[in-house]
Amino acid sequence: MTRHLLPKLCSLLALSLAQLLHAQAGAAIPPPIYLYEGGLYLHGAPGALGDNEADKPRMYAFLPKTRSTSAAVLVIPGGGYEHVAMGHEGFQLATWLNAQGMAAFVLDYRVAPYRYPVEIDDGRRAIRLIRAHAVEYGIDPNRLGVWGSSAGGHLASSLGTHCESVTTTATTSPAPSDPVDSQSCKPAFMILEYPVISMEGPIAHTGSRKNLLGPDPDPALAHEYSNQFAVTAQTPPTFIWATTNDVTVPVENSLDFYRALERAHVPAELHIYDYADHGCGLCGSIVPLSTWPLLLRNWLLQHSYLPPNAPPMPAPEPNSAVWPQGLAGPGESKP
């Protein structure tokens, strides 16, 4: 009898543990919103290499039950343009924002073997799609920001520096007859978490550069998407944080971008921790870094993206999985 019950008991314990971990990660994952579907896109996303899950970029709309603000954020997880860390740099950040009454959208964009400009165009499309449906999402399209971590910080900062300017390289952007693409793709503000910024020189994250631009990128393109050189007075207000001894993405990426913002007189705030870490998301399990979300909340309050009476931010919690079990999408790590 015990022998027969043991497998069921183990299954129940596993299910309970999965439910606990899911609860720690926040609310249930909403259904995917495909970035390119119907209309001009009956044959899939522009530049698609196939018709599998990896070829279908999407986002997830996390809409809080109680709103405190009309502002919203497109969350762009990192992953070196090789995978997308949807858990702790995506869904967990979205639920942190939701707890304070702010809407969030988590982007799962195409990565290697895809290359530039596909990743950047997926980001452009996501912002435009959110703005095109702002009324149904209950947000102000003029108060839509981006939050990018690591390589997601490069994509986010590319949206902040390249959307309103003419670049030297053609993109795969859809035809202008699509009404969604009449929307601006420039964010109203940026949150950059230990970001990749440069695509050239010794401070570049070589994995992100290779995956985005190829093993031998055109020097002009590498310079163009070293985003510290693309900052202008029209670049959105920006919050940046990083660690001094980050062994993955040199801290100079954050320093150089901040200096460019300061020279252009763009409102900017930079926090550098005397620590060595990369990819910790909200960093709730790392005591020396666990204070950084409060700094971000204060910045959001200062710039009126959150109101003074916004609900308190949630207590620090351990990171959820990098890629939630059972999820499918273009950013899933390849075996």
N, C-alpha and C positions, 0 to 999 in steps of 0.2 A: 504493500500500500504506500509506504513512504517512498519507495523507489519510483512509483508512478507519479506521485505528487511533486517530487523534487523538481523535475523540468518545468512544471507549471509555476511553482514558487519562484524559480529563477527568472522565468519570463516576467512574472508580476513585479519582481524587484527591479529588473532591467527597465520595465516600462515606467515604474515610479521614479527611478533615477533619471530617465530621459525627460519625464515631465518636470522634475525639479530643475534640471539643467535648462530646460526650455523656459521655465518661469524666471530663472535668473537672467536669461538673455532678454527678457522683456515680453511684450505682447506677441500674439500669434503673428506669423508672417503673412502679410496680405497677398492676394493673388498678383502675379506679374502683369505689368503693363508693357506690351511690346512697343519698342520705339518706332518701328516701321511696320505698319500693318494696314492693309486695305489701300484703296485709292491708287496712288502711284506705285505702291509697293506690293502688288500682287505677286511679284516674283522674288520677294524677300528684300532684305536690307541692301543698300548700295554697297557694292564691293564684296558681297557675300561669297565665301569660298565653297559653300554647300548649303544644305537645308537641315542641318542638325541643330541641337540646342546651342552648341558653341557658336553658331552663326546668327543667333537671334538675340541681339542686345535688348535689355529690358530694364525697368525700374520698378520699385515697390513703394507704394504710397502709404506712409504711416500718418494717419490723421488722428489727432488726439480727440478724446471724447469731449473734453472741455477746453476751449480755446482761450488763451490769454493774449494772443497777438495775431495780426494778419500776416506777419512775416513768416517765411518758410525757408528751408535749406535743402539743397540737393547735396546729398552725402556721397562722396566718391572715395571708396576704399582703395588702399594701395595693393601692391603685389608685384612691383617691378615690371609692369606691363607683360607679365607672364601668367599671373593668376589674379584673382580679385578676392581680397580678404573680407568677404561679405558679413562674417559674424561680428568680430570685435571692432572692426573699423567701419562697419556698415549698419547692420540691424541694431547693434547695441547703442551706437551713437544716436540713431533715430529714436529709440525708446527713451533715451536720456532727454532729448529735446521734447518729445511728446509729454513726458512727465511734467514739464514746465509750461505746457500749453502751446507748443509750437509744432506746426506740421513739418514733416520731413519726407524726402524721397531718396531712396537708396538706389544707386546706379550699378548695374552689372553690365559692363561694357566689354567689347571684343578685345582680346589680347593675342599675343603670339600664338600661331604664326601670322596673325594680322599685323600690319605695320601702318605707320603714318600714311595718310591722315585719318584712317578709320577710327582710331581711338578718340582723337580730338573731335571728329564729327559726331561720334556717338554722344559725347558730352554736350556738344552744341544742340543736337537734336533733343536731348532730354530737357534742357532748359526751355527750349522753344515749345516743347510739348506741354510742359507744366504751365507755362504762361498762356498757351492757347486754351487751357482748361481751368484757368485760375478761378473762374466763377464757381464751377462745380466742386473744386477743391476748397473753396472758401478762403482763398488767400489773396493778397495784394500782389499782382505781377511785378510791381515796382519795388517790392521788398523781398525778392527772392535771392538768397545768397548761395554760396557753395562752401562745403567743408571737405577738404581733400587731405588724405593721409599718405605720406611717403610718395610713391609714384602717382597716387591719386591727387597729391598736392601739386604735382607737375601738371596734370590734366586740369585741375581747378585753376591754377595760376595762368594756364594757357587760355582758358575762357576769359579770365579777367584782363588779359593783355592783348589778345589777338582777335577777339570777336568783332570789334568795331573798326579794325584797320585793314588795309589792303596788304596782303602778304605776298611774298615772292613766289610762293608755291601754290599751284592749283589744288583744290580739294575735291573730294567726292560728294560735296553737299548736293542734296536733291535739287531738282529744278524749282525755280521760284514760283511756279504755278501751284505748289502745295501751300495752302493757306497757313499751315503751321510754321513754315519757314519765313513768313512775313514777320514773325516775332523776333525780338532781339535775343541773342544768346549770351549777352554780357551780364554777369551777376551783379547784384547791388552791393554785395560785400563778400569778403573771402575769409575763411578760417583755414589756415595752413598748418598742419600738424607734422612735425619733422619732415618737411617737404623736400622732394627732389625739385630743383629749380633749373640747374644747368645741364646742358647736353655737351659741353666741351670743357677741355682743360682738366686739371687734376682733381677738381671738386665734383666732376660728373659722377653719377652712379652708373657704372659701366653696364650693369645688367639692364637697367631701364633704357639707356641709350641704345644698346644693341637690339633690344626687343622692339623699341618704337621706331628707330631709324635705320636699323640694319647694321651688319658688322663693319661696314666701311661707309659711314654716312657722308653725304655731301657737306663739306665744311660750312657752306652758306646756310644750309638748313639747320645744322647743329647750332650755329650762332643764332639764327632766327628764333629757335625754340629753347635757347638759354634765356629764360624769361626775365632775368634781371635786366637785360638789355632792351626789353620791350616795354618797360614801365613808362607811363606818361602821367601828366596831371589828371587824366581821365580814368586812371586805374582805380578800381573800387577800394574803399577803406578795408584794411586788412589786419587780422590778428594772427600772429605767428608764435609757435613755441617749438623748442627743440632741446637737445642735450649737448653739452660741450664735447663730450667724448663719444658721440655716436660713431660706431665703427662701420656702419652700413652706408649712411648718407652723411658726408662731411657737413659739419655745422655751418661752414662757409656758404652753403646754399641758402640758409635762412638769413645769415648776416648780410650777404650781398643783396638779397631781395629787399631786406629792410632798408639798407642804405639807399637803394634806388628809389624806394617809396619816399624816404625822407627827403632826398634831393628834389623829388618831383612835388613835394609838399602834399603828399597823399596822407590822410590820417592813418596811422599805423601804430601797432603795439607789438613789442617783441619780448618774449620771456625765454631766457636760456638757463637751463638747470645745470648745475655742476654735477653731472652724472653721466653714465654711459648706458644708453638704452635706445632701442629703435623698435617701432611696431607694437607699442603697448596699448594703443587705443585710449581708453579713459584712465588706464594705469591704476585702477583701484587696488591692485595687490602690491603695488610698489610704493611704499610709504613716502619716500622722498619726492615722488612725482605725482602723488595722488591729490595734490593741491591745485593742479593746473586747471581742472574743469571749473573751479570757483573763479579763477582769473578770467576764463572765457565768459562765464555767466556775468561777471561784473562788466565786461566789455560790451556784451549784448545789452545790458541795462543802460550803460552809458550812452550807447548809440540808439537807444529807444527801439531796438528790435525785440526786447522783452520789456514789459511794463514793470513798474516798481512792485505791483501786487501779484506778480507771476508766482505760481506755486513754487515751493522750494525745490532745489535740484535733488535728485535721489542720492542716497548714500552710496559710497563706492562699493563695487561688487567685483568678483573675479571675472576675467575675460570669458566670453562665450567662445565656442569653437571658431576657428578661422573660416571654415566652410561648413554650414549647418548640414547635418545628416539628412539625406533625402532630397536636398535642393539640387536642381539642375540649372545650368546656365553657362554662358560663355566664359565666365571667370573661374570655373571649377579647375582645380589643379589637375594637371595631366599625370597619369601614372608613370 
